[in-house]
Amino acid sequence: MSTGPSASLIPTTGSYRGFSDLKLVVRQVGFEQLTFWLNPIGAIFTIVFSLVFLVLLGSTAGNTTISFYGNIKAIQYYVPGFVAYGIMASCFNVLAITLVNRREMGLLKRIRLSPVPTWVLLAAIFLNSMIIAVMQMVLLLAVGRFGYGVHGPDNIPAFLLAVLVGMLAFTAMGVAISTLVPNQDAAGPVVSITFFILVALSGLWFAIPPGSVLAQIADYFPIRHLILSIFAPFNTEPGTSPWAWHDLEVIAIWGVVSAVVALRRWEWAPRRTK
């Protein structure tokens, strides 16, 4: 009989390595957060940007109701809408611009020389964007609840699933569009203009009637589907489901296609411009 420790108490090589990698990711995320907060004005503006729009629209909407969603108050639509906006802004807009800037400054190329695994460094960048999105989400939900009396989400699992799918898919889209931007100067205009045009068409600033021409156009893009999938758990209209499976499916398809584009076009080195 063995007198040594029980085999179940001795970590295997695989489990030990997995735990070590997890520690590296957590530590690197901490560095990313430190970098983010080293510019406090920029960090605070990034987090409260969506909140400012929510307050402006909530103040002007008053008791306005949306008839095609069961006569709910407009603010009940805006809160989940801006939660979706926060996810998209952090995981798509900010992430894409950050990746282009780091690529053109040579920072992406340098991390390949780091003793830390490359996937750990990239995972930390992506997780940092998601953490920023969560900060915005918590702030928006708190202001919506205590400032405007917005209930919900009524179905927490459906809400969390929509948030998770949205974060993963829009992170993939952010990486993909970063590979299409030729240089650092073009990053802001290309990404931001594309993003805000699609946001305007997708029913963030005003609810789009289902089946309308604008809704049919917006249905081709993932932004409207993320707004609807996060709004669904908040919608208390009788007969409606909090699980927006069709919308989540469309978002997931966009995410998978974007991941393929990102993998095929990804470059570590700055691009040479003539």
N, C-alpha and C positions, 0 to 999 in steps of 0.2 A: 504493500500500500504506500502510495506517495505521501511523503511528509511535507512537501512543498505547498505553496498556496494553491487554492482551487483554480483549475484551468479557466473557470468562468470569470474569475476575478482578474485574470491577466489579459490586458487588451491585445487583440491581434494586431498584426502589422497594418492591415487595411483600416481597422477602426481607429487606431492611433493616428494614422496618416490623415484620415478624414477629419478627426477632431483638430489636428494641427492646421489643416487647410482652413477649417472654419474659423479658428482663431486668427489666422492671417487675414481672412476676409473682413472679420469684425474690426481688426486693428486698422486695416486700410480704409475701411468706411469711416473710422474715426478721423483719419488724416484728411479724407475728402470733406468731411463736415467742418474740420478745422479750417481748411482752405476756404470753404464757403463762407464761414462766419468771420474770416479775416477782413472781409469787406462788409461791415455791418449794414451800411446804408443800402448797398446792393442786395444783401440777403433779406433785409426786412422788406424792401420794395418788392422783391420777387414773391415773398410769402403773402403780403397783404394786397397785392395787385388785384387778384380776383375778388377779395373782400370789398375793395373800394367800389368795384362795379356792382357787386351785390347790393351794397348800401344805397348807391345812387339809383339803381333800378327799383329796389324795394321802397325807397322813399317816394319815387314818382308814381309807382304803380298804385299805391294806396290800397283801396278795397276792390280794385279791378279783378274780375274773375275770368277764367278761361272756360268757355262753354263746352268745347269738345272734349274736355277732360273732367266732366262732371261738375262744372261751375266751381272749381277750386280757385282759391286766391292765387294771383299771379306769383306771389312770393313763394308759395308752395311748389311752384314749378322752377323758380329761379334758384333756389337753394341746391337741389340736386344737379341742376344744370351747371352751376358754377363749381360744384364738386368735380363734375366731369371736366370742366374747363381747367381746373387746377391740375388734374392728372395729365391732361394733354399738354398744358403749358410746360410742366416740369419734365415729363418723360419724352416729349417730342421736341418742342421748341427749344428749351434751354439745353437739353442734352445734345441735340444736333449741332447747335452753335458751339457748344463746349468742345465737342469732338473735332469739329473743323479747326477751331482755334488751336487745339493741342496738336493736331496733325501738322498744321502749317508752321507752328513754332518748333516742331521737332520733338515735342514731348512724348508723342506716341512711339516714335522710333527709339527714344531713350529707354522707355520702360521695358523694351525687349532685352536690354542689357542688364536689367535689374535681377538680383538673385531671387526675388519673389516671383512665383509663377505668373506668367502673363495673364492667364484667365482670372487670377485673383484680383489683379489690378483693374481689369475691365469690369469684373463683377462689382467691385467697389464703386466704380463710376456709375454703373447702372443703378445699384442699390441706393446710392446717395440721391439720385434723381427721384427715386420712389419715396425716400424719406421726406424730401422736400414736398412732394405731392401729399403725403400723409399729414404733414404739418398744416398745409393749406386746408385739407379736408376737415381736420379737427376744428380749426378756427372757424370755418364756414358753418359747420354743423352747430357749433356752440352759439355763434351769433344768430343763426337762424332760429335756434330753439329759444334762447333767452331774450333775443332782441325783437323777434317777429312772431314767436309762438308757433313755429313750424314743427309739426309732429314728424316722427319717423326718423329713420326708416322703420316701417312696421315689420318687415321680414329681414332680419340681420344677415342670415346666410345668403340670401339672394343679393343683398347689397354688397357684401364682402366679395362674392364671386364676381359681380360686375366690376368692382374696383380692381380685383386681381387680374382679370382678363384684360381690362383696359390698360393697366400699367404694363403688363408684359407685351401686349400688342403694340402700344404706342412707343415703348422703348425700342422695339424692333424697327418701327417706322422711323424713329428718330435716327437710329444708326444707319438705316438705308438711305435716308435723304442726305445725311452727312457725306455719304460716298458720292453723291451726285453734285455736290457744291464744289466748284473748281478751286476756290481760294478763300482766304480769311475775310477779305473785304466783301465778298458776295454772300457770306454766311447769314448775316443779319437780315438783309433785304430779301433774299430768296426764301429763307425759312419762314420769316415773320409774315411776309406778304401772302405766301401760300396758306399759312395757318389761319390768318385772320379773315381772308376771303372765304375759306371753307367754313369757319366758325359762323360768319355772318349768314351764310346760306343754309346752315344746319339747324337753325332755330334756337340759338342760345339767347339772343337779345329779345326775341319774341317767339311765342309758340307757333309752330306751323301746323295748320289743319291737316290731319291725316288724309291722304289721297289727293291733296292739292298738287298742282304742277311743280311747285317749289319742293314739296316733300318728295315727289318722285325723283327729282334731280338729286336732292340731298341724300336719298337712299343709296346712291352709288358710292358714297363716301362714308368712312367709319365714324366721323365725328358725330353725326346725327344719331347713329346707332348706340354710341356710348352714352350720349345724353339720355336717350330713351331707356337704355338698360339700367341706368342709375336712378332715373325717375320712377321706374316701375315699382320698386319697393316702397316708394313714398305715396303712390297713387292709391287712394282709398275708394275710388269709384267702384260700385258693386259690379261683380262679374269680371273684374280685371285680375290678371295673374301678376305676382311680383317677379316671376321668372321670365325674363325677356330672352327666351332661347334663340329666336331668330336673330335678334340684334347681336347677341353674344357670338353667334355663329359667324356673322358677317365680320365682326371685329377680329375674331380668331383667324379667319381666312386672310384678311389684310395683314395680320401679324405674321403668319407663316410665309406669305409671299414676300413681305418685307425682309424677313430673316434670310430667305434665299438670296435676295438681291444684295443684302449686306455682306453675306459670306462670299459672294462671287466678286464683288467690287471693292472689298475692304483693302485699304492701303495703310501701311504704317508710316511711310516716308512722306515728306512734303511734296506736293506736285510742282514740277517745273513749269513755269509759265513763260511763254515767249514774249 
